[in-house]
Amino acid sequence: MKNNSDIIAADHNNSTSIRKELCNRENFKVKLFFLLSLSFSLLSSLIPASSPQAAGGLVVTPQLVELDSRNRSTVLTLANRGDKPETYRISVINYRMDDQGNLFPTGTPAADEGFAEGLFRYAPRQVTLEPGKPQTVRILYRRPATLAEGEYRSHLLFQQVPEALPQAASSSTQAGLSVEIKTIFGITIPVLVRHGQLESQGQLTNIQPSQHNGEKNISLRIARSGKQSLRGDLVALAGRTEVGRLNNVAVYLSTPYRDVVMPLQQDKLSVAPGQDILIEYRPRGDDKAPVIATGKAIIN
């Protein structure tokens, strides 16, 4: 038969174990919610840029910030296209681009590339947007006297601040663990700071026809050289007829080239089988400026 001291010790050990289990469950819930939230925000931030940039109920214009000695400030306009107020936190994040155009968070800049973080100020750092009532974010360039010549890049992250979920909205596992899952929208706007006389050149290589789901495309590589990133619009022409377009295609300094698959308008290709397709890489948003690079492909 157990004595009183044994019973007390057993009760104490059981209570300690229960407290540890509850604590571990709570920590797991918090960590799981954080990881899910982070995953959603990073995935949404990798969405290719468009004009205007949008995610969830948030719309941001313009989609790109470029700062130098002549353009020392700019203003972003934020609008809520949803039907209820939303709060967004604004922060700076650094990305590395790979040769497929994907962006990955990084803490170390690539060779010949620097981060723009610390070279600009912005305000406010958090906004609550009412539907139909735009707000602005002002960005100011501040150049240190010892700044080396080059291009510097960081990204502004606009991340939704989630509302607290009521307990009834939580789902429970068999172990009684409460798990809260909420999609957190986030988008990024690149901020480029340039200092000094910088140049860049582009070349279209590895151009060849390809197919996806029975539709004809063009695969190509944009090769970059120089001390400045490239950004432009890819346009495919059959004679004078535009048969394909891919806008706002960037090649940052973290990669010397970017491989791209360019979709084509199938109905316009049927009138000219076997015809040469001219590919032009034009300056972003300017179809009349001298092209950055050209190439040709034959679509059968």
C-alpha positions as CSV (number, residue, x, y, z in Angstrom):
1,M,0.0,0.0,0.0
2,K,1.3,3.4,-0.9
3,N,1.9,5.9,1.9
4,N,0.7,9.5,1.8
5,S,4.1,10.9,0.7
6,D,4.1,8.5,-2.3
7,I,0.6,9.7,-3.3
8,I,1.5,13.3,-2.9
9,A,4.7,12.8,-5.0
10,A,2.7,11.0,-7.7
11,D,0.1,13.8,-7.8
12,H,2.8,16.4,-8.1
13,N,4.5,14.5,-11.0
14,N,1.2,14.1,-12.8
15,S,0.4,17.8,-12.4
16,T,3.9,18.7,-13.7
17,S,3.5,16.4,-16.7
18,I,0.0,17.8,-17.5
19,R,1.4,21.4,-17.3
20,K,4.3,20.5,-19.6
21,E,1.9,18.8,-22.1
22,L,-0.4,21.8,-22.2
23,C,2.6,24.2,-22.5
24,N,4.0,22.1,-25.4
25,R,0.6,22.1,-27.1
26,E,0.3,25.8,-26.8
27,N,3.9,26.3,-28.1
28,F,3.1,24.0,-31.0
29,K,0.0,25.9,-31.8
30,V,1.8,29.2,-31.9
31,K,4.7,27.8,-34.0
32,L,2.3,26.2,-36.4
33,F,0.3,29.4,-36.8
34,F,3.5,31.4,-37.4
35,L,4.9,29.0,-39.9
36,L,1.6,28.8,-41.8
37,S,1.4,32.6,-41.8
38,L,4.9,33.0,-43.0
39,S,4.4,30.5,-45.8
40,F,1.3,32.2,-47.0
41,S,3.1,35.6,-47.0
42,L,6.2,34.4,-48.8
43,L,4.2,32.5,-51.4
44,S,2.1,35.6,-52.1
45,S,5.1,37.8,-52.3
46,L,6.5,35.7,-55.2
47,I,3.5,36.5,-57.4
48,P,4.9,38.2,-60.6
49,A,4.5,42.0,-60.8
50,S,1.6,43.4,-62.7
51,S,0.2,46.9,-63.1
52,P,-1.1,47.8,-60.6
53,Q,0.2,45.3,-58.1
54,A,-2.6,43.6,-56.1
55,A,-3.2,40.9,-53.6
56,G,-6.3,40.2,-51.6
57,G,-8.1,43.5,-51.2
58,L,-4.9,45.6,-51.6
59,V,-3.9,47.5,-54.7
60,V,-0.5,49.3,-54.9
61,T,0.7,51.7,-57.6
62,P,3.2,52.1,-59.0
63,Q,4.7,48.6,-59.1
64,L,8.3,49.7,-59.1
65,V,10.4,52.4,-57.2
66,E,13.5,53.7,-58.8
67,L,15.7,56.3,-56.9
68,D,18.8,58.1,-57.8
69,S,20.4,61.6,-57.6
70,R,17.7,63.0,-59.9
71,N,14.7,61.1,-58.5
72,R,15.1,61.4,-54.7
73,S,11.5,60.7,-53.7
74,T,8.3,59.0,-54.8
75,V,4.8,58.3,-53.5
76,L,3.0,54.9,-53.5
77,T,-0.8,54.9,-53.5
78,L,-2.5,52.1,-51.6
79,A,-6.2,51.3,-52.1
80,N,-8.5,48.7,-50.6
81,R,-10.8,47.1,-53.2
82,G,-12.5,44.9,-50.6
83,D,-15.7,45.6,-48.6
84,K,-14.2,46.0,-45.1
85,P,-11.3,47.8,-43.5
86,E,-7.9,46.0,-43.7
87,T,-4.6,46.7,-41.9
88,Y,-1.2,46.2,-43.6
89,R,2.2,46.3,-42.0
90,I,5.0,47.7,-44.3
91,S,8.5,46.3,-43.9
92,V,11.7,45.7,-46.0
93,I,12.7,42.3,-47.2
94,N,15.7,41.2,-49.4
95,Y,15.4,38.7,-52.2
96,R,17.7,36.7,-54.5
97,M,16.5,36.0,-58.1
98,D,17.4,32.7,-59.7
99,D,17.7,31.9,-63.4
100,Q,14.0,31.0,-63.6
101,G,12.9,34.4,-62.3
102,N,11.9,33.0,-58.8
103,L,12.6,35.2,-55.8
104,F,13.9,33.8,-52.5
105,P,14.5,35.6,-49.2
106,T,18.2,36.1,-48.5
107,G,20.5,37.8,-46.0
108,T,23.5,38.1,-48.3
109,P,23.6,40.0,-51.5
110,A,25.0,38.5,-54.7
111,A,28.3,39.5,-56.2
112,D,28.2,43.1,-57.6
113,E,24.8,43.6,-56.0
114,G,23.9,45.4,-52.8
115,F,20.8,45.8,-50.7
116,A,18.9,49.1,-50.8
117,E,17.8,48.7,-47.2
118,G,19.1,51.7,-45.2
119,L,19.3,53.9,-48.3
120,F,15.7,55.0,-48.2
121,R,13.1,56.0,-45.6
122,Y,9.4,55.4,-45.8
123,A,6.3,56.4,-43.9
124,P,4.0,55.2,-42.5
125,R,5.0,51.8,-41.4
126,Q,1.5,50.5,-41.0
127,V,-1.8,51.6,-42.6
128,T,-5.5,50.8,-42.1
129,L,-7.3,51.1,-45.3
130,E,-11.0,51.8,-45.5
131,P,-12.7,50.5,-48.7
132,G,-12.6,53.2,-51.4
133,K,-10.3,55.6,-49.5
134,P,-6.8,55.5,-50.8
135,Q,-3.7,56.3,-48.7
136,T,-0.2,57.2,-49.7
137,V,3.3,56.0,-48.6
138,R,6.1,58.4,-49.1
139,I,9.6,57.1,-49.9
140,L,12.7,59.3,-49.6
141,Y,16.2,58.5,-50.9
142,R,19.1,59.1,-48.5
143,R,22.5,58.6,-49.9
144,P,25.5,58.2,-47.6
145,A,28.6,60.3,-48.6
146,T,30.7,57.1,-48.9
147,L,28.2,55.1,-51.0
148,A,30.0,53.1,-53.7
149,E,28.8,53.3,-57.3
150,G,26.3,50.6,-58.2
151,E,22.8,49.4,-58.1
152,Y,21.1,48.5,-54.8
153,R,17.9,46.5,-54.4
154,S,15.4,45.7,-51.7
155,H,11.7,45.1,-51.6
156,L,8.9,46.7,-49.6
157,L,6.6,44.0,-48.2
158,F,3.0,45.0,-47.6
159,Q,1.7,42.2,-45.3
160,Q,-1.9,41.9,-44.1
161,V,-2.3,42.0,-40.3
162,P,-4.7,39.2,-39.5
163,E,-7.7,39.7,-37.2
164,A,-7.8,37.5,-34.1
165,L,-10.0,34.4,-34.7
166,P,-12.7,33.6,-32.3
167,Q,-12.4,30.3,-30.4
168,A,-15.4,28.9,-32.2
169,A,-13.6,29.3,-35.5
170,S,-10.7,27.1,-34.5
171,S,-10.5,23.4,-35.5
172,S,-9.3,20.8,-33.0
173,T,-7.2,17.7,-33.6
174,Q,-7.8,14.4,-31.9
175,A,-5.3,15.4,-29.1
176,G,-7.3,18.4,-28.4
177,L,-4.8,20.8,-30.0
178,S,-6.3,24.1,-31.3
179,V,-5.0,25.0,-34.7
180,E,-5.7,28.4,-36.2
181,I,-5.2,28.8,-40.0
182,K,-5.8,32.1,-41.8
183,T,-4.5,33.1,-45.2
184,I,-2.3,36.2,-44.9
185,F,-2.0,38.2,-48.1
186,G,1.3,40.0,-48.9
187,I,2.9,41.6,-52.0
188,T,6.2,43.2,-52.6
189,I,7.4,46.2,-54.5
190,P,11.0,46.3,-55.7
191,V,13.0,49.4,-54.6
192,L,16.0,50.1,-56.8
193,V,18.6,52.7,-55.8
194,R,21.2,53.6,-58.4
195,H,24.4,55.6,-57.9
196,G,26.9,56.6,-60.5
197,Q,27.1,56.0,-64.3
198,L,25.6,52.5,-64.8
199,E,24.9,50.6,-67.9
200,S,23.5,47.2,-68.9
201,Q,23.1,45.2,-72.0
202,G,20.7,42.4,-73.0
203,Q,20.7,39.6,-75.4
204,L,18.1,37.0,-76.4
205,T,19.5,33.5,-76.8
206,N,18.3,29.8,-76.8
207,I,15.2,30.8,-78.7
208,Q,13.1,27.8,-79.7
209,P,9.4,26.9,-80.1
210,S,7.8,24.8,-77.4
211,Q,4.4,23.4,-76.5
212,H,2.4,23.2,-73.2
213,N,-1.0,21.6,-73.0
214,G,-1.1,21.5,-76.8
215,E,-0.5,25.2,-77.2
216,K,2.5,26.8,-78.9
217,N,4.9,28.9,-76.9
218,I,8.4,30.2,-77.3
219,S,11.2,29.4,-74.9
220,L,14.1,31.8,-74.6
221,R,16.9,33.1,-72.4
222,I,17.5,36.8,-71.5
223,A,21.2,37.2,-71.0
224,R,22.3,40.3,-68.9
225,S,25.6,42.0,-68.6
226,G,26.7,45.3,-67.1
227,K,26.2,46.9,-63.6
228,Q,22.5,47.4,-63.8
229,S,19.5,45.1,-63.9
230,L,17.3,44.7,-66.9
231,R,13.5,45.2,-67.0
232,G,11.4,45.2,-70.1
233,D,8.4,43.8,-72.1
234,L,8.8,40.8,-74.4
235,V,6.8,41.1,-77.6
236,A,6.3,38.5,-80.3
237,L,5.5,39.7,-83.8
238,A,4.3,37.8,-86.9
239,G,4.9,40.4,-89.6
240,R,3.2,43.4,-88.1
241,T,0.8,41.4,-86.0
242,E,1.4,41.0,-82.3
243,V,1.0,37.3,-81.4
244,G,2.4,37.4,-77.9
245,R,3.4,39.7,-75.0
246,L,4.9,39.3,-71.6
247,N,5.2,42.6,-69.7
248,N,7.5,43.6,-66.9
249,V,10.2,40.9,-67.2
250,A,13.2,41.7,-65.0
251,V,16.6,40.2,-64.7
252,Y,18.3,41.3,-61.5
253,L,22.0,41.4,-60.7
254,S,21.8,38.2,-58.7
255,T,21.6,36.2,-62.0
256,P,23.4,36.7,-65.3
257,Y,20.4,35.4,-67.2
258,R,16.7,34.4,-66.9
259,D,14.9,31.6,-68.8
260,V,11.4,32.5,-69.9
261,V,8.5,30.7,-71.6
262,M,6.5,33.1,-73.6
263,P,2.8,32.2,-74.3
264,L,1.5,33.0,-77.8
265,Q,-2.0,33.9,-79.0
266,Q,-3.0,30.6,-80.7
267,D,-5.7,32.1,-83.0
268,K,-3.3,34.6,-84.6
269,L,-0.7,31.9,-85.2
270,S,-3.0,29.8,-87.4
271,V,-2.8,32.3,-90.2
272,A,0.9,32.1,-90.6
273,P,2.3,28.6,-90.0
274,G,6.0,28.3,-90.6
275,Q,6.5,32.1,-90.5
276,D,9.4,33.8,-88.7
277,I,8.4,35.2,-85.4
278,L,10.3,38.3,-84.3
279,I,10.9,38.6,-80.6
280,E,11.7,42.0,-79.1
281,Y,12.7,42.8,-75.6
282,R,11.6,46.4,-75.3
283,P,12.1,49.0,-72.5
284,R,9.3,48.6,-69.9
285,G,6.1,50.4,-71.0
286,D,7.7,52.1,-74.0
287,D,7.0,50.5,-77.4
288,K,8.6,53.4,-79.3
289,A,12.0,53.4,-77.6
290,P,15.0,51.5,-79.1
291,V,14.7,47.8,-78.2
292,I,17.0,46.2,-75.7
293,A,17.4,43.0,-77.7
294,T,15.9,41.0,-80.6
295,G,15.7,37.4,-81.8
296,K,13.8,35.1,-84.1
297,A,11.9,31.8,-84.0
298,I,10.0,29.7,-86.5
299,I,6.6,28.4,-85.5
300,N,5.4,25.4,-87.6
